[in-house]
């Protein structure tokens, strides 16, 4: 898509967007020069950031497989889904349970442009897409498409993959997650990943904080304790709060250094 077409569809190609930057790190083509420049700047300062993106994507696939195969979840609410790539949530879920239903939510208009790629579904299941923002959980929960697709009286897998760190402010993510969980019944699950500076040196942590203050990074990192607090009302699934690459890795997988990934992960069940 060229810049003129993007502008006509309400997309500002001059401003980097997390979904498109993530797409760039994953090797996709649905991004603009501003997204690539933003991604390259972060990668210059943090050379392993692309490895973290890949580890995060692999975690999404493993966690979705766990929910569909072991936990028996047949409904998924994936907020901050990003641009389509291989093995999206619905593809993994429907591979193991063809009747699975998935609602995707994202605030990037470019995702809507590519919605058809996301909306392909098994005949037995269903997928749908909502253009909305995680900062407004009420709008997500009230959206008619959500209620047309999912039965909120039955367990739901709430997927918040690499999206909570775009909510800035200490403690700011917790009430949003709490509101979403309040709307889901017992037996539902939360899967979340979150960028962290916990594994950096004090110098790296101070430098990253400077990037945030200067507006050169839109990722608000959180320490383990603040991330873990999102699961206080839930029953943590083993192995608990761990880096993305260490949550139920596939047999034979090479586990990278934690400082190469810098992403906390956890899965919890609502009692």
C-alpha positions as CSV (number, residue, x, y, z in Angstrom):
1,X,0.0,0.0,0.0
2,X,1.4,3.4,-0.9
3,X,1.3,6.4,1.3
4,X,-1.6,8.1,-0.6
5,X,-3.8,5.0,-0.4
6,X,-3.0,4.7,3.3
7,X,-3.9,8.3,4.0
8,X,-7.3,7.8,2.2
9,X,-8.0,4.9,4.5
10,X,-7.3,6.8,7.7
11,X,-3.8,5.5,8.2
12,X,-0.9,7.9,8.9
13,X,2.1,6.4,7.3
14,X,4.4,9.1,8.8
15,X,3.8,7.9,12.4
16,X,5.2,4.5,13.5
17,X,2.6,2.1,14.8
18,X,3.4,-0.9,17.1
19,X,1.5,-3.4,15.0
20,X,3.3,-2.4,11.8
21,X,6.7,-2.3,13.6
22,X,6.1,-5.8,15.0
23,X,5.2,-6.9,11.5
24,X,8.5,-5.5,10.3
25,X,10.5,-7.4,13.0
26,X,8.7,-10.6,12.0
27,X,9.7,-10.2,8.4
28,X,6.4,-9.0,7.1
29,X,5.7,-6.4,4.4
30,X,2.8,-4.5,5.8
31,X,4.7,-1.6,7.2
32,X,5.9,1.9,6.2
33,X,9.2,3.7,6.3
34,X,8.4,5.3,9.7
35,X,7.7,1.8,11.2
36,X,11.0,0.5,9.8
37,X,12.9,3.5,11.1
38,X,11.3,3.1,14.6
39,X,12.1,-0.6,14.6
40,X,15.7,0.0,13.4
41,X,16.3,2.6,16.1
42,X,15.2,0.3,18.8
43,X,17.2,-2.5,17.3
44,X,20.4,-0.4,17.3
45,X,20.0,0.2,21.0
46,X,18.7,-3.3,21.8
47,X,20.1,-5.7,19.2
48,X,18.1,-8.7,20.4
49,X,14.7,-6.9,20.1
50,X,13.8,-8.9,17.0
51,X,14.6,-12.1,18.9
52,X,12.1,-11.0,21.6
53,X,9.4,-10.4,18.9
54,X,9.9,-13.9,17.5
55,X,9.9,-15.5,21.0
56,X,6.7,-13.6,21.8
57,X,5.0,-14.9,18.6
58,X,6.1,-18.5,19.3
59,X,4.6,-18.1,22.8
60,X,1.3,-17.1,21.4
61,X,1.2,-20.3,19.4
62,X,2.1,-22.5,22.3
63,X,-0.3,-20.8,24.7
64,X,-3.2,-21.0,22.2
65,X,-2.4,-24.7,21.7
66,X,-2.5,-25.2,25.5
67,X,-5.9,-23.5,25.8
68,X,-7.4,-25.4,22.9
69,X,-5.9,-28.9,23.6
70,X,-5.5,-29.1,27.4
71,X,-7.8,-26.5,28.8
72,X,-10.7,-27.1,26.5
73,X,-11.2,-23.4,25.6
74,X,-13.3,-22.8,22.4
75,X,-13.6,-19.1,22.5
76,X,-10.8,-16.5,22.2
77,X,-10.7,-12.7,22.6
78,X,-7.4,-11.6,21.1
79,X,-6.8,-7.9,21.8
80,X,-3.9,-6.2,20.0
81,X,-3.8,-8.9,17.5
82,X,-1.6,-7.0,15.0
83,X,-1.2,-7.7,11.3
84,X,-1.8,-11.3,10.0
85,X,1.1,-13.6,9.8
86,X,1.6,-17.3,10.0
87,X,-0.3,-19.2,12.7
88,X,-2.6,-16.5,14.0
89,X,-4.7,-17.4,17.1
90,X,-7.7,-18.7,15.1
91,X,-5.4,-20.9,12.9
92,X,-3.8,-22.6,15.9
93,X,-7.1,-22.9,17.9
94,X,-9.1,-24.3,14.9
95,X,-6.3,-26.7,14.1
96,X,-6.9,-28.4,17.4
97,X,-10.7,-27.6,17.8
98,X,-12.3,-26.6,14.5
99,X,-15.4,-25.2,16.3
100,X,-13.3,-22.5,18.0
101,X,-14.6,-18.9,17.8
102,X,-12.2,-15.9,17.8
103,X,-12.7,-12.2,18.0
104,X,-9.7,-10.0,17.1
105,X,-9.4,-6.5,18.4
106,X,-6.8,-3.9,17.2
107,X,-6.7,-0.1,16.9
108,X,-4.6,0.1,13.6
109,X,-6.8,0.7,10.6
110,X,-4.3,-1.2,8.5
111,X,-5.4,-4.4,10.4
112,X,-8.9,-3.8,9.2
113,X,-7.6,-3.5,5.6
114,X,-6.2,-7.0,6.0
115,X,-9.2,-8.3,8.0
116,X,-10.1,-10.8,5.3
117,X,-6.9,-12.6,5.9
118,X,-7.8,-12.8,9.6
119,X,-11.5,-13.7,9.0
120,X,-10.9,-17.0,7.2
121,X,-12.3,-19.7,9.5
122,X,-13.0,-23.3,9.6
123,X,-16.6,-24.1,8.5
124,X,-17.4,-25.2,12.1
125,X,-15.9,-22.1,13.8
126,X,-16.0,-18.4,13.4
127,X,-13.7,-15.4,13.4
128,X,-14.5,-11.7,13.6
129,X,-12.7,-8.4,14.0
130,X,-13.4,-5.2,16.0
131,X,-11.5,-2.0,15.5
132,X,-11.1,-0.7,19.0
133,X,-8.5,0.3,21.6
134,X,-7.5,-1.6,24.7
135,X,-7.6,1.7,26.6
136,X,-11.4,1.6,26.2
137,X,-12.4,-1.9,27.5
138,X,-16.0,-0.8,27.8
139,X,-16.2,-0.2,24.1
140,X,-14.8,-3.7,23.4
141,X,-17.1,-5.4,25.8
142,X,-20.2,-3.5,24.5
143,X,-19.5,-4.1,20.8
144,X,-22.2,-6.1,19.1
145,X,-19.7,-8.2,17.1
146,X,-18.3,-9.5,20.3
147,X,-21.7,-10.7,21.5
148,X,-22.6,-12.1,18.1
149,X,-19.4,-14.2,18.0
150,X,-18.7,-15.2,21.6
151,X,-21.0,-16.4,24.4
152,X,-19.6,-14.6,27.5
153,X,-21.4,-17.1,29.7
154,X,-18.9,-19.7,28.6
155,X,-15.2,-19.7,29.3
156,X,-13.0,-17.4,27.1
157,X,-9.3,-17.2,26.5
158,X,-8.3,-13.6,26.8
159,X,-5.1,-13.0,24.8
160,X,-3.2,-9.9,25.7
161,X,0.0,-10.6,23.8
162,X,2.6,-7.8,23.7
163,X,-0.1,-5.1,24.0
164,X,-0.2,-4.1,27.7
165,X,3.2,-2.4,27.5
166,X,1.6,0.3,25.3
167,X,-0.5,1.4,28.3
168,X,1.7,3.9,30.0
169,X,1.9,4.6,33.7
170,X,2.6,2.7,36.8
171,X,-0.4,0.6,37.7
172,X,-2.3,1.7,34.6
173,X,-2.7,-1.7,33.1
174,X,-4.2,-3.5,36.1
175,X,-7.7,-1.8,36.1
176,X,-8.1,-2.5,32.3
177,X,-7.2,-6.1,32.7
178,X,-9.5,-6.4,35.7
179,X,-12.4,-4.9,33.8
180,X,-12.0,-7.4,31.0
181,X,-11.7,-10.3,33.4
182,X,-14.7,-9.2,35.4
183,X,-16.8,-9.7,32.2
184,X,-15.6,-13.3,31.7
185,X,-17.0,-16.3,33.5
186,X,-15.2,-18.8,35.8
187,X,-13.0,-21.1,33.8
188,X,-11.8,-18.4,31.5
189,X,-8.0,-17.8,31.0
190,X,-5.7,-14.8,30.7
191,X,-2.6,-15.2,28.5
192,X,-0.4,-12.1,28.7
193,X,3.1,-11.1,27.6
194,X,4.9,-7.9,28.6
195,X,8.1,-6.2,27.8
196,X,10.4,-5.7,30.8
197,X,13.8,-4.0,31.6
198,X,14.4,-6.4,34.5
199,X,17.2,-8.2,32.8
200,X,19.1,-5.2,31.6
201,X,22.0,-3.6,33.4
202,X,21.3,-0.5,35.5
203,X,22.9,1.6,32.7
204,X,20.6,-0.1,30.1
205,X,17.5,0.5,32.3
206,X,18.3,4.1,32.8
207,X,18.9,4.6,29.1
208,X,15.6,2.9,28.2
209,X,13.8,5.2,30.6
210,X,15.4,8.1,28.9
211,X,14.1,6.9,25.5
212,X,10.5,6.7,26.9
213,X,10.8,10.2,28.4
214,X,12.1,11.6,25.1
215,X,9.2,9.9,23.2
216,X,11.6,7.7,21.2
217,X,10.0,4.5,22.5
218,X,6.3,3.8,23.0
219,X,6.9,0.6,25.0
220,X,6.4,1.1,28.8
221,X,8.3,-1.7,30.4
222,X,7.1,-3.1,33.7
223,X,8.9,-5.2,36.4
224,X,8.0,-8.7,37.3
225,X,6.0,-7.8,40.4
226,X,3.8,-5.3,38.5
227,X,3.2,-7.8,35.7
228,X,2.5,-10.7,38.1
229,X,0.0,-8.5,40.0
230,X,-2.3,-8.8,36.9
231,X,-2.8,-12.4,37.8
232,X,-3.5,-11.9,41.5
233,X,-7.1,-13.1,41.2
234,X,-6.2,-16.0,39.0
235,X,-4.8,-19.5,39.4
236,X,-1.4,-19.5,37.7
237,X,-0.7,-22.3,35.2
238,X,2.7,-23.9,35.6
239,X,5.5,-22.7,35.2
240,X,4.0,-19.4,36.4
241,X,5.6,-16.0,35.6
242,X,8.6,-16.7,33.3
243,X,10.2,-15.2,30.2
244,X,8.3,-16.0,27.0
245,X,10.9,-18.5,25.8
246,X,10.6,-20.5,29.1
247,X,6.9,-21.0,29.2
248,X,6.4,-24.6,28.2
249,X,9.0,-24.6,25.4
250,X,8.8,-27.2,22.7
251,X,11.0,-30.3,23.2
252,X,14.5,-29.6,22.1
253,X,14.0,-25.8,21.9
254,X,17.1,-23.8,22.6
255,X,16.4,-21.4,25.5
256,X,18.1,-18.0,24.9
257,X,19.4,-15.8,27.7
258,X,16.7,-13.8,29.5
259,X,18.4,-10.6,28.6
260,X,17.9,-11.5,24.9
261,X,14.1,-11.8,25.3
262,X,13.1,-9.3,27.9
263,X,9.4,-10.4,27.9
264,X,7.5,-11.7,30.9
265,X,4.8,-14.3,30.3
266,X,2.1,-15.9,32.3
267,X,-1.2,-17.9,31.9
268,X,-3.9,-17.8,34.6
269,X,-7.3,-19.4,35.1
270,X,-10.2,-17.5,36.6
271,X,-11.6,-19.6,39.4
